């Protein structure tokens, strides 16, 4: 009698899950807010999208804000004003699904 040798390769994949989820903030005019939308998945996330009141930031209907910068999974708004008060969202996706977060910026006048 001989021996049989088998090899099985298992590749585990998963939809995105939160590492750092953006949180609601209350800030005073003039402050800077910094949001991180960090999720992991297998395969890695292929898209991170930011929204303002449910509308993608890239949409022409969203007012351009030179104080707002988005770099991959991070959104920074410098020198906030009352006009920055809104509900923001981020969506992280891969081929298996997505995670979505709502968070608000409440700017309080001095």
C-alpha positions in Angstrom: 0.0 0.0 0.0 1.2 3.5 -0.9 0.6 6.9 0.5 -1.6 9.6 -1.1 -0.5 13.2 -0.7 -3.1 15.9 -1.2 -2.6 19.6 -1.2 -5.5 22.1 -0.8 -5.0 25.8 -1.3 -7.6 28.0 0.4 -8.0 31.6 -0.4 -10.1 33.6 2.0 -11.8 36.7 0.7 -14.1 39.1 2.5 -16.2 42.2 2.0 -14.8 45.5 3.6 -14.9 46.0 7.3 -14.1 49.1 9.4 -10.7 49.8 10.8 -11.5 53.5 11.5 -15.0 54.7 10.9 -15.7 58.5 10.6 -17.5 60.0 13.6 -19.8 63.0 14.1 -18.1 66.2 15.2 -19.1 69.5 16.7 -16.5 72.2 16.0 -16.1 75.9 16.3 -15.8 78.1 13.2 -12.1 78.3 12.1 -11.1 74.8 13.3 -9.9 72.0 11.0 -11.7 68.7 10.8 -10.0 65.5 9.6 -12.0 62.3 8.8 -10.5 58.9 8.1 -12.5 56.3 6.3 -10.4 53.3 6.7 -11.6 49.8 5.9 -9.8 46.5 5.0 -11.0 43.7 2.8 -9.7 40.8 0.7 -9.1 41.7 -2.1 -8.2 45.2 -1.0 -10.9 47.9 -1.4 -11.0 49.1 -5.0 -13.0 52.3 -4.4 -13.4 54.9 -1.7 -16.1 57.4 -2.4 -17.0 60.5 -0.4 -20.5 62.2 -0.4 -22.0 65.5 0.8 -25.7 65.1 1.9 -25.9 61.9 -0.2 -24.4 63.4 -3.4 -20.9 62.4 -4.5 -18.3 65.1 -4.0 -17.4 64.8 -7.7 -20.9 65.6 -8.8 -21.2 69.0 -10.6 -24.1 70.0 -8.3 -21.8 69.9 -5.2 -20.3 73.3 -4.5 -16.5 73.2 -4.8 -14.8 74.0 -1.5 -11.1 74.9 -1.8 -10.8 74.3 2.0 -11.9 70.7 1.6 -9.3 68.1 0.5 -9.8 64.5 -0.2 -6.8 62.2 -0.4 -7.8 58.5 -0.8 -9.4 57.5 2.6 -9.0 60.9 4.2 -11.1 64.1 4.0 -9.8 67.4 5.6 -11.8 70.6 5.9 -9.7 73.5 7.0 -11.0 76.7 8.6 -14.6 75.4 8.8 -17.5 77.8 8.4 -21.2 77.4 9.1 -21.5 76.5 5.4 -19.6 73.3 6.1 -22.4 72.0 8.4 -23.7 68.9 6.7 -24.1 65.2 6.7 -21.1 63.5 4.9 -20.7 59.9 3.9 -18.0 57.6 2.8 -18.4 54.3 1.0 -15.6 51.7 0.7 -16.2 48.9 -1.8 -14.6 45.7 -3.2 -15.9 42.9 -5.4 -17.7 41.3 -2.4 -19.6 44.3 -1.0 -19.2 47.6 0.8 -19.3 49.5 4.1 -21.0 52.9 4.3 -20.9 55.5 7.0 -22.9 58.6 7.7 -21.4 61.3 9.9 -22.1 65.0 10.4 -20.1 68.2 10.9 -21.9 70.7 13.1 -20.1 74.0 13.0 -20.9 76.2 16.0 -20.5 80.0 15.6 -18.1 81.8 17.9 
